Amino acid sequence: MSYEYHKVGSTFRIKFQFPNGVASMTTGKVAGDFLLKIDKNGTGNQATTGCTFAEIDATNNPGMYEYSCSGATSFVSATGTYGVEVYLSADFTKVWSGSFTVTSDGTGAGSWGDASFTATAANGRVYDGAAAVSGASIFITNSSGVLWVKTTSDSSGLWGPVYFNTNGTYTVSVQKAGYTTTSGTVVVVGSTATGPGADLTITLSSTSSTLLVSTLQGYVRRGMEDRSGTVSDTVILEVINEAVELISMERQWEYYHTRGSVSLQAAYSTGTIAVTNGSTTCTLTGGTWPTWAASGELFADNIWVEVETRSSGTVVVLAEPWGNADNATLTYTIGQVRYTLPSDCARISNTLMGQDWPWTRHTSAPFIERLKDQWTVTDPTMTLWAIEKNLLVVWPIPSSTRQVNFLYFRKPTAVSAGGDTLDWDAGQVLLLRRAMDYVMAGRRGADSDEKVQSMRFAKAAYDDALSKAWSWDKTAADPNDNDSGGQGYGDFLRGTVDLS
């Protein structure tokens, strides 16, 4: 008897020997001399489709045989625990037997069964509210709290398949360092596994703060004159989030100053394209569309056209039908002008182009669009940048792939539970409380003279705390910095110094 794990969908080989007496082996047998019997999860009479039989080497290894089982058409194309027995048709007392488990990855630990679940968008995907989260740990436990399987989310926030062999409700817990935790369920009935039916959302928590939301919830409840606890936790979390967002918009706090980067793509013009008037299909000959082509813009026949999708290495779909004449061998250039900024970016402080591009100028996206109509070649030096919604716009398109770093002020991360860490400086609790007072004043009761008066007092206290908090921010007290006027080093970093 043997026992092993095998990966689903890959060829499986069963090797066995039949002795003939004491010193020799039974050789020369063919498929008709043997009978293959298979059971799955204790159910017999399984099909033997996709299994072929042969003696391995009658000359050098007489009496050694092999059943080769196709990963696509035989029983190993589905997960489960299998018992396999090979009988000699002429003598059923001579039998080889073995047991093995077919799993999703060739290992054990919760990766086999009749039911399987694979996460999809809006059904088990790990998400942070704006983008998929990769590298999150997924822990699945059964109804007894015993770990069934552990897996990891991929670059799309997806995971699976995970296989289940017992009916019941399984808990799916999601964890990643620096993020809040969350959980969902997978319900298994027979061969069907039903997922959580929503994204498993985790949010980034600040590692620079020690302010736990749970320490603020009581303050908010008391401030809303609700000591009996009828105000929902949802309302309290809204007050806390609104207060932090209000503070974050008051100035460019150094607490939210961070660094990001984008990789600029080199312009591409290998081969020629075929376009037809009125059609959105653009076919490339003699080259391969770059993987980023769907985010690019095409320059051909002296016009710019946006690309909608990249269908393959040779076909892209244009955002608008081609308006010029048909052309089967048209020269072109494709480049990427717009790049997505981090989802938490509130304001860019400055771009850091490195020594190749030491002097760059901040301009407007419409100005760059006007320049594009006058451009016919790439340029190794990027000289202009602009912000358009959540995009960094650059010009000209560089002739080589380059990384651009930038300093930016980020938005605070919203909290969703008492165990979350508030994304605000723990040294600025006074300002935080005055901001919460102000938000709470605006939420109390119906509009009245008393409410207006309460909001006026709360706003005055908030403004006073705000003016004091500025001097406690961690910005260096440099008399030449931007906040004190003049053109000092701070102005240089922010790109506001006139270098002409």
C-alpha positions as CSV (number, residue, x, y, z in Angstrom):
1,M,0.0,0.0,0.0
2,S,1.3,3.5,-0.9
3,Y,0.0,6.9,0.0
4,E,0.8,10.3,-1.6
5,Y,-0.5,13.6,-2.9
6,H,-0.8,14.4,-6.6
7,K,-1.5,17.7,-8.4
8,V,-4.8,17.8,-10.2
9,G,-4.6,18.0,-14.0
10,S,-1.0,16.5,-14.4
11,T,-0.2,13.1,-15.7
12,F,0.0,10.4,-13.0
13,R,1.9,7.1,-13.4
14,I,1.3,3.9,-11.5
15,K,4.3,1.6,-11.5
16,F,4.1,-2.0,-10.3
17,Q,5.9,-5.4,-10.6
18,F,4.6,-9.0,-10.7
19,P,7.0,-11.7,-9.6
20,N,7.0,-15.1,-11.3
21,G,8.4,-17.6,-8.8
22,V,11.3,-16.7,-6.6
23,A,14.0,-15.4,-9.0
24,S,12.1,-14.1,-12.0
25,M,9.4,-11.5,-12.9
26,T,6.2,-11.9,-15.0
27,T,7.0,-10.3,-18.4
28,G,5.3,-9.9,-21.7
29,K,1.9,-8.9,-20.4
30,V,-0.4,-6.6,-22.3
31,A,-3.4,-4.4,-21.2
32,G,-5.9,-7.2,-21.5
33,D,-4.0,-9.2,-18.9
34,F,-4.8,-6.7,-16.2
35,L,-7.9,-5.2,-14.6
36,L,-7.8,-1.7,-13.2
37,K,-10.3,-0.8,-10.4
38,I,-10.7,2.7,-8.9
39,D,-12.8,4.2,-6.1
40,K,-13.1,7.9,-5.2
41,N,-13.9,9.0,-1.7
42,G,-15.2,5.5,-0.9
43,T,-17.4,5.3,-4.0
44,G,-16.4,2.5,-6.4
45,N,-16.9,1.8,-10.1
46,Q,-15.0,4.9,-11.2
47,A,-14.2,5.2,-15.0
48,T,-10.8,4.2,-16.2
49,T,-10.9,6.6,-19.2
50,G,-7.5,8.1,-20.1
51,C,-5.4,5.3,-18.6
52,T,-3.0,3.4,-20.9
53,F,-0.9,0.3,-20.0
54,A,2.5,-0.8,-21.1
55,E,5.5,-2.9,-19.9
56,I,8.3,-0.3,-19.2
57,D,11.3,-2.2,-20.6
58,A,11.1,-6.0,-21.2
59,T,14.8,-6.2,-21.8
60,N,16.3,-4.3,-18.9
61,N,13.4,-4.3,-16.5
62,P,11.2,-7.3,-17.2
63,G,8.0,-7.5,-15.2
64,M,7.8,-3.8,-14.4
65,Y,4.6,-2.2,-15.8
66,E,3.1,1.2,-15.8
67,Y,-0.4,2.7,-16.0
68,S,-0.1,6.3,-17.4
69,C,-3.2,8.3,-16.4
70,S,-3.9,11.5,-18.4
71,G,-4.3,14.7,-16.3
72,A,-6.9,15.9,-18.8
73,T,-9.1,12.9,-19.4
74,S,-8.5,10.4,-16.6
75,F,-9.8,10.3,-13.0
76,V,-6.9,12.6,-11.9
77,S,-8.5,15.5,-13.7
78,A,-10.6,16.0,-10.6
79,T,-9.6,16.3,-6.9
80,G,-10.4,13.6,-4.4
81,T,-9.0,10.6,-2.5
82,Y,-8.6,7.6,-4.7
83,G,-8.0,3.9,-4.1
84,V,-6.4,2.1,-7.1
85,E,-6.0,-1.7,-7.5
86,V,-4.4,-3.5,-10.4
87,Y,-5.4,-7.2,-10.7
88,L,-3.8,-9.9,-12.8
89,S,-6.9,-11.1,-14.8
90,A,-5.7,-14.8,-14.7
91,D,-5.1,-14.7,-10.9
92,F,-7.0,-12.2,-8.8
93,T,-4.8,-13.1,-5.8
94,K,-2.0,-11.1,-7.5
95,V,-2.9,-7.5,-7.0
96,W,-1.1,-4.1,-6.6
97,S,-2.9,-1.5,-4.6
98,G,-2.3,2.1,-3.6
99,S,-4.1,5.2,-2.2
100,F,-3.4,8.8,-3.1
101,T,-5.1,12.2,-2.9
102,V,-5.4,14.5,-5.9
103,T,-5.2,18.2,-4.7
104,S,-5.1,21.6,-6.2
105,D,-1.3,22.0,-5.7
106,G,0.0,18.5,-4.9
107,T,-0.1,19.0,-1.2
108,G,-2.6,18.2,1.5
109,A,-4.1,20.7,4.0
110,G,-7.6,21.5,2.7
111,S,-6.9,21.5,-1.0
112,W,-9.1,18.6,-2.0
113,G,-12.8,17.7,-1.9
114,D,-16.0,17.6,-4.0
115,A,-16.7,21.3,-3.6
116,S,-14.3,24.1,-4.6
117,F,-14.3,27.9,-4.3
118,T,-12.3,30.5,-6.2
119,A,-12.5,34.1,-5.2
120,T,-13.7,36.6,-7.8
121,A,-14.3,40.4,-7.9
122,A,-17.1,41.2,-5.5
123,N,-17.0,37.6,-4.1
124,G,-14.0,37.0,-1.9
125,R,-11.5,39.4,-3.6
126,V,-9.2,41.1,-1.1
127,Y,-9.7,44.9,-1.6
128,D,-8.7,48.1,0.1
129,G,-11.7,50.1,-1.1
130,A,-9.8,51.4,-4.1
131,A,-7.6,48.6,-5.4
132,A,-6.9,44.9,-5.1
133,V,-4.5,43.9,-2.3
134,S,-1.9,41.3,-3.1
135,G,0.1,39.2,-0.6
136,A,-2.7,39.0,2.0
137,S,-2.9,35.8,4.0
138,I,-6.2,33.9,3.8
139,F,-6.9,31.6,6.7
140,I,-9.9,29.3,6.3
141,T,-11.2,27.5,9.4
142,N,-14.0,25.0,9.8
143,S,-17.0,25.3,12.1
144,S,-14.8,23.8,15.0
145,G,-12.2,26.6,14.5
146,V,-9.7,24.1,13.1
147,L,-7.5,25.6,10.3
148,W,-8.5,24.0,7.0
149,V,-6.2,25.8,4.6
150,K,-4.0,28.9,4.3
151,T,-3.4,30.6,1.0
152,T,-2.4,34.0,-0.3
153,S,-4.1,36.6,-2.5
154,D,-2.5,37.3,-6.0
155,S,-1.9,40.6,-7.8
156,S,-5.6,40.9,-8.5
157,G,-6.5,40.2,-4.9
158,L,-7.9,36.8,-5.8
159,W,-7.2,33.4,-4.3
160,G,-8.1,29.7,-4.8
161,P,-9.3,27.3,-5.8
162,V,-9.8,25.9,-2.3
163,Y,-11.4,22.5,-2.0
164,F,-13.8,21.3,0.7
165,N,-14.8,17.7,1.5
166,T,-17.3,18.3,4.3
167,N,-20.6,20.3,4.4
168,G,-20.7,23.3,6.7
169,T,-19.8,27.0,7.1
170,Y,-16.1,27.9,6.9
171,T,-14.7,31.2,8.1
172,V,-12.4,33.1,5.8
173,S,-10.1,35.5,7.7
174,V,-7.9,38.0,5.9
175,Q,-4.7,39.5,7.3
176,K,-1.8,41.6,6.0
177,A,0.8,43.6,7.9
178,G,-0.2,47.3,8.1
179,Y,-3.8,46.7,7.3
180,T,-7.0,46.1,9.3
181,T,-8.4,42.6,9.4
182,T,-11.7,41.3,8.0
183,S,-13.5,38.0,7.5
184,G,-16.2,36.3,5.5
185,T,-17.7,32.8,5.1
186,V,-17.8,30.0,2.5
187,V,-20.9,27.7,2.8
188,V,-20.4,24.2,1.5
189,V,-23.4,22.0,0.6
190,G,-22.6,18.9,-1.4
191,S,-20.5,19.8,-4.4
192,T,-21.3,23.5,-4.2
193,A,-19.3,26.1,-2.2
194,T,-20.9,29.6,-2.0
195,G,-18.5,32.5,-1.2
196,P,-19.0,35.6,0.9
197,G,-20.8,37.5,-1.9
198,A,-18.7,40.6,-1.5
199,D,-15.1,41.9,-1.5
200,L,-13.1,41.2,1.7
201,T,-12.1,44.8,2.4
202,I,-9.1,45.7,4.5
203,T,-7.8,49.2,4.9
204,L,-4.3,50.5,5.4
205,S,-3.5,51.5,8.9
206,S,-0.8,54.0,9.9
207,T,2.3,52.6,11.5
208,S,3.3,56.0,12.8
209,S,0.4,56.5,15.2
210,T,-0.6,54.8,18.4
211,L,-4.2,56.2,18.5
212,L,-6.6,53.3,18.7
213,V,-10.1,54.1,17.6
214,S,-11.5,52.4,20.6
215,T,-10.0,55.0,22.9
216,L,-11.9,57.7,21.0
217,Q,-15.3,56.1,20.7
218,G,-16.2,56.8,24.3
219,Y,-15.3,60.5,23.9
220,V,-17.5,60.8,20.8
221,R,-20.4,59.1,22.6
222,R,-20.1,61.4,25.6
223,G,-19.8,64.4,23.3
224,M,-23.0,63.5,21.5
225,E,-24.7,63.3,24.9
226,D,-25.5,59.6,24.4
227,R,-24.2,57.9,27.5
228,S,-26.9,55.2,27.2
229,G,-25.3,53.9,24.0
230,T,-28.1,54.3,21.4
231,V,-25.9,56.1,18.9
232,S,-24.6,53.4,16.5
233,D,-20.9,52.6,16.2
234,T,-21.3,53.5,12.5
235,V,-22.2,57.1,13.4
236,I,-19.3,57.3,15.8
237,L,-16.8,56.1,13.2
238,E,-18.2,58.6,10.7
239,V,-17.5,61.4,13.2
240,I,-13.9,60.2,13.8
241,N,-13.3,59.9,10.0
242,E,-14.8,63.3,9.2
243,A,-12.7,64.9,11.9
244,V,-9.4,63.4,10.6
245,E,-10.3,64.3,7.0
246,L,-11.1,67.9,8.1
247,I,-7.7,68.2,9.8
248,S,-5.9,66.7,6.8
249,M,-7.3,69.4,4.4
250,E,-6.3,72.3,6.6
251,R,-2.6,72.3,5.6
252,Q,0.1,70.2,4.1
253,W,1.0,68.4,7.3
254,E,4.4,66.8,7.3
255,Y,2.7,63.8,8.9
256,Y,1.1,63.0,5.6
257,H,4.1,63.7,3.5
258,T,5.3,60.6,1.6
259,R,7.0,59.4,-1.5
260,G,5.7,57.6,-4.5
261,S,6.9,56.6,-8.0
262,V,5.8,55.7,-11.5
263,S,7.6,54.0,-14.2
264,L,7.5,56.0,-17.5
265,Q,7.3,53.8,-20.6
266,A,9.6,54.3,-23.6
267,A,7.8,55.3,-26.9
268,Y,7.4,52.3,-29.3
269,S,7.4,52.5,-33.1
270,T,8.5,49.1,-34.4
271,G,6.7,47.8,-37.5
272,T,3.7,49.4,-39.3
273,I,0.0,49.5,-38.7
274,A,-3.1,48.9,-40.7
275,V,-6.1,51.1,-40.1
276,T,-9.5,51.5,-41.9
277,N,-11.6,54.6,-42.1
278,G,-14.6,54.3,-39.7
279,S,-13.1,51.3,-37.9
280,T,-11.6,51.1,-34.4
281,T,-9.3,48.1,-35.1
282,C,-5.6,48.8,-35.5
283,T,-3.4,45.9,-36.5
284,L,0.4,45.8,-36.1
285,T,2.8,44.1,-38.5
286,G,6.5,43.6,-37.7
287,G,6.3,44.3,-34.0
288,T,4.4,43.5,-30.8
289,W,2.2,46.0,-29.0
290,P,3.7,46.7,-25.5
291,T,1.8,45.4,-22.5
292,W,0.9,49.0,-21.5
293,A,-0.6,49.8,-24.9
294,A,-4.2,50.0,-23.5
295,S,-3.0,53.0,-21.4
296,G,-1.3,54.6,-24.4
297,E,-1.9,57.1,-27.2
298,L,-1.2,56.5,-30.9
299,F,0.4,59.0,-33.1
300,A,0.0,58.2,-36.8
301,D,-0.8,60.2,-40.0
302,N,-0.2,63.4,-38.0
303,I,-2.9,62.8,-35.5
304,W,-3.2,61.5,-31.9
305,V,-5.7,58.7,-31.1
306,E,-6.3,57.2,-27.7
307,V,-6.1,53.4,-27.3
308,E,-9.1,51.7,-25.7
309,T,-7.9,48.1,-25.2
310,R,-5.1,45.8,-26.2
311,S,-6.7,42.7,-27.7
312,S,-3.5,40.9,-28.5
313,G,0.2,41.4,-29.3
314,T,-0.8,42.6,-32.8
315,V,-4.3,44.2,-32.3
316,V,-5.4,47.2,-30.3
317,V,-8.9,48.9,-30.3
318,L,-9.0,52.6,-30.6
319,A,-11.2,54.8,-28.4
320,E,-12.7,56.5,-31.5
321,P,-13.1,55.2,-35.1
322,W,-10.1,56.0,-37.4
323,G,-11.1,59.2,-39.2
324,N,-8.4,59.4,-41.9
325,A,-8.0,57.4,-45.1
326,D,-7.3,53.6,-45.1
327,N,-3.7,52.7,-44.8
328,A,-2.2,49.2,-44.6
329,T,1.5,50.2,-44.0
330,L,1.3,53.3,-41.8
331,T,4.2,54.3,-39.7
332,Y,3.3,55.2,-36.1
333,T,4.5,55.9,-32.5
334,I,2.7,54.8,-29.4
335,G,3.5,56.4,-26.1
336,Q,2.0,56.7,-22.6
337,V,1.4,60.2,-21.4
338,R,-0.8,59.6,-18.4
339,Y,0.1,57.5,-15.3
340,T,-2.1,56.6,-12.4
341,L,-1.1,58.2,-9.1
342,P,-1.4,56.4,-5.7
343,S,-5.0,56.2,-4.6
344,D,-4.2,58.1,-1.4
345,C,-2.6,61.0,-3.2
346,A,-4.1,64.3,-2.2
347,R,-1.5,66.7,-3.5
348,I,1.8,66.4,-5.2
349,S,4.6,68.4,-3.6
350,N,7.1,68.0,-6.4
351,T,8.5,65.5,-8.9
352,L,12.0,64.1,-8.4
353,M,13.4,63.4,-11.9
354,G,16.9,62.6,-10.9
355,Q,20.1,63.9,-12.5
356,D,19.0,63.2,-16.1
357,W,16.1,65.7,-15.7
358,P,17.2,68.2,-13.1
359,W,15.0,71.1,-14.2
360,T,11.3,70.3,-14.9
361,R,8.4,72.6,-15.0
362,H,4.9,72.1,-13.6
363,T,2.2,73.1,-16.1
364,S,-1.4,72.2,-16.9
365,A,-2.8,69.2,-18.7
366,P,-4.5,71.4,-21.4
367,F,-1.2,73.1,-22.2
368,I,0.5,69.6,-22.7
369,E,-2.4,68.6,-24.9
370,R,-1.7,71.6,-27.1
371,L,2.0,70.7,-27.3
372,K,1.2,67.2,-28.4
373,D,-0.2,68.4,-31.7
374,Q,3.2,70.0,-32.5
375,W,5.3,66.9,-31.6
376,T,6.6,64.4,-34.1
377,V,9.6,62.7,-32.4
378,T,10.4,61.4,-28.9
379,D,12.7,63.2,-26.6
380,P,15.1,61.7,-24.1
381,T,14.4,64.5,-21.6
382,M,11.0,65.0,-20.0
383,T,10.6,68.7,-19.3
384,L,6.9,69.2,-18.3
385,W,4.5,67.5,-15.9
386,A,0.9,68.2,-14.8
387,I,-1.9,66.7,-12.7
388,E,-5.2,65.7,-14.2
389,K,-7.7,64.1,-11.8
390,N,-5.8,61.1,-10.3
391,L,-3.2,61.1,-13.2
392,L,0.3,62.3,-13.6
393,V,0.7,63.8,-17.1
394,V,4.2,64.0,-18.6
395,W,5.7,65.5,-21.7
396,P,7.5,64.7,-24.0
397,I,7.3,60.9,-24.0
398,P,10.8,59.7,-23.0
399,S,12.8,57.6,-25.5
400,S,13.8,55.1,-22.7
401,T,12.0,53.6,-19.8
402,R,12.6,55.8,-16.7
403,Q,11.4,55.9,-13.1
404,V,10.0,59.1,-11.7
405,N,9.8,59.6,-8.0
406,F,7.6,62.3,-6.4
407,L,6.8,63.7,-3.0
408,Y,3.1,63.9,-2.2
409,F,0.7,64.5,0.6
410,R,-1.6,61.6,1.1
411,K,-5.2,61.4,2.3
412,P,-5.8,59.8,5.8
413,T,-6.8,56.2,5.8
414,A,-10.4,55.7,7.0
415,V,-11.0,53.5,10.0
416,S,-13.8,50.9,10.2
417,A,-13.5,49.3,13.7
418,G,-12.5,50.0,17.3
419,G,-9.3,48.0,16.8
420,D,-8.0,50.1,14.0
421,T,-5.2,52.6,14.5
422,L,-6.1,56.1,13.6
423,D,-4.1,57.7,10.8
424,W,-3.1,60.8,12.7
425,D,-0.1,62.0,14.8
426,A,-0.5,60.7,18.4
427,G,1.2,64.0,19.5
428,Q,-1.7,66.0,18.2
429,V,-4.6,64.7,20.2
430,L,-5.9,68.1,21.3
431,L,-6.5,69.2,17.7
432,L,-8.2,65.9,17.0
433,R,-10.6,66.3,19.9
434,R,-11.5,69.9,18.9
435,A,-12.1,68.6,15.4
436,M,-14.4,65.9,16.7
437,D,-16.2,68.5,18.8
438,Y,-16.8,70.6,15.8
439,V,-18.1,67.7,13.7
440,M,-20.4,66.5,16.6
441,A,-21.8,70.0,17.0
442,G,-23.0,69.9,13.4
443,R,-24.7,66.6,13.9
444,R,-26.7,67.4,17.1
445,G,-30.4,67.8,16.7
446,A,-32.4,70.0,14.3
447,D,-31.3,73.4,13.2
448,S,-31.8,76.0,15.9
449,D,-30.2,79.0,17.5
450,E,-28.8,76.7,20.2
451,K,-27.2,74.5,17.5
452,V,-25.8,77.5,15.6
453,Q,-24.3,78.8,18.9
454,S,-22.8,75.4,19.7
455,M,-21.2,75.2,16.3
456,R,-19.8,78.7,16.6
457,F,-18.1,77.9,19.9
458,A,-16.8,74.6,18.6
459,K,-15.4,76.2,15.5
460,A,-13.6,78.9,17.5
461,A,-12.1,76.2,19.8
462,Y,-11.1,74.2,16.7
463,D,-9.4,77.2,15.0
464,D,-7.5,78.1,18.2
465,A,-6.2,74.5,18.5
466,L,-5.4,74.5,14.8
467,S,-3.2,77.6,15.1
468,K,-1.3,76.1,18.0
469,A,-0.9,72.8,16.2
470,W,0.9,74.4,13.3
471,S,3.8,75.3,15.5
472,W,3.9,71.7,16.8
473,D,4.0,70.1,13.4
474,K,7.3,68.4,12.7
475,T,8.4,70.8,10.0
476,A,11.8,72.3,10.6
477,A,11.7,75.8,11.9
478,D,13.8,77.2,9.0
479,P,13.5,81.0,8.5
480,N,14.1,80.5,4.8
481,D,11.4,77.9,4.4
482,N,8.3,78.5,2.3
483,D,6.0,79.3,5.2
484,S,8.0,82.4,6.2
485,G,8.1,84.0,2.8
486,G,10.9,84.5,0.3
487,Q,12.5,82.0,-2.0
488,G,14.3,79.6,0.3
489,Y,15.3,75.9,0.1
490,G,11.7,74.9,0.8
491,D,10.6,76.8,-2.2
492,F,13.2,75.0,-4.3
493,L,12.0,71.6,-3.2
494,R,8.4,72.6,-4.0
495,G,9.4,73.7,-7.5
496,T,8.3,77.3,-7.0
497,V,11.7,79.0,-7.3
498,D,12.1,81.0,-10.5
499,L,15.3,79.6,-12.1
500,S,15.2,81.8,-15.2
